Amino acid sequence: MAQTLTVTDNRNGKTYELPIENGAIRSVAFNQMKLDADDPLDHGLVCYDPASMNTASCKSTITYIDGDRGILEYRGYPIEQLAEKSTFLETAYLLIHGDLPTAVQFEKWKHDISDHTMVHENVKNFIGGFHHDAHPMGILLSTVGALSTFYSDANDIFDPEQRRMSVNRLIGKMPTIAALAYRHSKGFPYNQPDADLSYAGNYLNMMFKMLEPRYQPAPEIERALDVLFILHADHEQNCSTNTMRIVGSSHPDPYSATAAAIAALYGPLHGGANEVVLRMLHRIGTLENVPAFIASVKAGKERLMGFGHRIYKNYDPRAAIIKRMADQVLSITVTTPLLDVARELERIGLEDEYFVSRKLYPNVDFYSGFMYQAMGIPVEMFPVLFALARTAGWMAQWQESLLDPEQKIGRPRQIYLGKTRRDYVPMTERA
Ligand code: ACO
């Protein structure tokens, strides 16, 4: 079977044969399709793809998604197996290094990460400057950006050792900064990391330890949080990962690029969705209000947050795992009447023609909010936890992009539809 695409330009009858490689054609091949081959100002055709609906911006070996079949794999391992058998730190290693670690490699990795959980005292002073009701996601993104001023050597991004240090520091410090943001908002003293606890257990320790000499997380909560981190660790070329890559393509230090990725994740259409889901449920409040809310969604006045996905048009495999886990966690924690509202929304969403015909299914954020809430984590912290886990994926994708010889500074084209050239008119002469 010929791996080419034949294109005829009907403006001048010319035919071009474009190679197909990995199921893709190169967009730059359209540059040769000029109306007049001799006109140096004719730059040929461009591909118009707002929101990158059908444009691959990179080749990647990290995460595979088949949205129609509900498949998500990290480095070839199905998300279901990782959620059942792995830990977040092991999964982070897998994402960054490409393979599961041996026992020796894993011990070193754990040590390297926990070695970097502390933050400089000045970082705490920096966080102390935020207003008490500052959103923790704003604190996280500013503080991660500020880390670049603490580690100026991190600019040397083509030095493998500097990259290794930055990756370890970012994965190590993210839970600490997240917990500091929470403790600051409460006016509580900051807790030190505990190197004897797991990654998730230490995060819970830094969040919730009060006067007890040693914090011991409930094993069910610790495991559930770890699984949530695994589920959020990477998701190929989503908005924030694309931001990480495109900002990284101008070669700043990784702290600055990660701050940009956090900003992209902050939006309610992306990582901010789980926070908005809970706020939506609070607003609906009771089962009686569900029909009016659904009517308003179907009238196009608002969205059923936590439903729909750009890629998953069948179901989100992460949502299926969380839904199963939510039942276990909620059986040992305080239950909330909002769960009934969520279940009713889900029931309607899976049956109603509006949602079915648009292939709108619950996504990862529909249930994760409940899990976090049941763990005592406040709503504002939900996107922070998403960013914390996604840092592993961002690091893997950033390194892959930097080392890809085909990548350059990211710079999309545009179709200019504005005014044609006109002369400046002094203000006094303008109508
Ligand atoms: N509620 C109601 N209608 C919806 C929803 C929703 N949540 N999502 C999409 N639709 C409708 C749109 O109105 C549109 O209908 P139309 O064809 O009649 O105009 C149709 O479904 C297609 O929607 P698009 O916006 O084109 O879909 P897109 O792929 O661009 O959007 C997105 C995906 C942003 C996730 C969207 O489904 C959405 O806004 N969902 C709610 C926010 C959310 O849960 N985000 C989390 C995503 S997962 C993550 O980031 C981890």
Boltz pocket constraint, residues with backbone or C-beta under 6 A from the ligand:
constraints:
  - pocket:
      binder: B
      contacts: [[A, 268], [A, 269], [A, 270], [A, 271], [A, 273], [A, 297], [A, 302], [A, 303], [A, 304], [A, 305], [A, 306], [A, 307], [A, 308], [A, 309], [A, 310], [A, 311], [A, 358], [A, 360], [A, 363], [A, 364], [A, 365]]
      max_distance: 6.0
